[in-house]
Amino acid sequence: MIAPLWHTGVVVFFLLGASLAGARSAHPLAARAKLLQYLWTMSWEWLLTGFIVLGVRRRVSLRELIGGRWNSVEAVLRDVLVAAGFWLAAIAVLGIGGHLLRLDAGGKLETMRRQLGFLVPATTLELLVWFCLCVTAGFCEEIIFRGYLQKQFAVITRSALAGVVLSAVIFGAAHGYEGGPRMLLIGIYGLMFGLLAWWRKSLRPGMIAHAWHDALAGAVMRLLK
C-alpha cells in the first residue's frame, strides 16, 4: 500500500464528513462574499492534499503519485489532446446521464440552479479567483481520488478495476451539496476519470480536463445567471 490503512480511513472520514455537512446545510460561507467561499475551498483541498503527500512520502513520491512525464513539448501537447478528447466524451456521457436522470426537467434544473447559485462567480475578480479554484480542484482532487484513493483501493482489493470503481463512489459521495441525482452523475464522471488515469498511467490529462471543465462550467453559469 502507498499509505497506512488508518491514514486512508482518516481521508475518507473527512471527505464523507464534509459532504454530509454540505448536504445538510448551506456552504459555511454561503452568506458571505464568494471570494471567501473560493479561498476556503482552496485551503481545504490543499490541506487534504498535503495530508496525503505526508502520508505517502515514505513509500511513493508526489511525482510517482501523479505519473507520466513532461520532458518535451510533444508530451505536453499529447496530454492536452487526450484531455480534450476525454472532455468531449465526458460532456456527451454527462448529457445523456443527466437526461436519463431527468436533471434537465424544468423543476429539477431550477432546483439545481438554486443549490449551486452560491458558487457562481458574479464579478470579473470572482471569475479570476474561480479559475484559480478550478486549477486547485483539477490538481488536488485528481491526486486525492485518482492518485491516492484509487491506487490504495486497488492494492487493498487486489483489483485495479475495483480501485477505479471505489474511488468513483467516494468521489460522487463527496459532493453531498449537489444533491442525490447529481451525486450519482458525478460518480459516473469520477469513474471516467479513473479509467483515464488507469489507461494513461498518469493524472496529468485528468488534471487538465478537470480544471478545464470546472472553469468553463463557472463561466457559462455566470453568463446564464
Sequence and secondary structure as in RCSB ss.txt:
>XXXX:A:sequence
MIAPLWHTGVVVFFLLGASLAGARSAHPLAARAKLLQYLWTMSWEWLLTGFIVLGVRRRVSLRELIGGRWNSVEA
VLRDVLVAAGFWLAAIAVLGIGGHLLRLDAGGKLETMRRQLGFLVPATTLELLVWFCLCVTAGFCEEIIFRGYLQ
KQFAVITRSALAGVVLSAVIFGAAHGYEGGPRMLLIGIYGLMFGLLAWWRKSLRPGMIAHAWHDALAGAVMRLLK
>XXXX:A:secstr
  S HHHHHHHHHHHHHHHHHHHHS  TTTTS HHHHHHHHHHHHHHHHHHHHHHHTTT  HHHHHB    SHHH
HHHHHHHHHHHHHHHHHHHHHHHHHTTTTSHHHHHHHHHHHGGGS  SHHHHHHHHHHHHHHHHHHIIIIIIIIH
HHHHHHHT HHHHHHHHHHHHHHT GGG HHHHHHHHHHHHHHHHHHHHHTBSHHHHHHHHHHHHHHHHHHHHH 
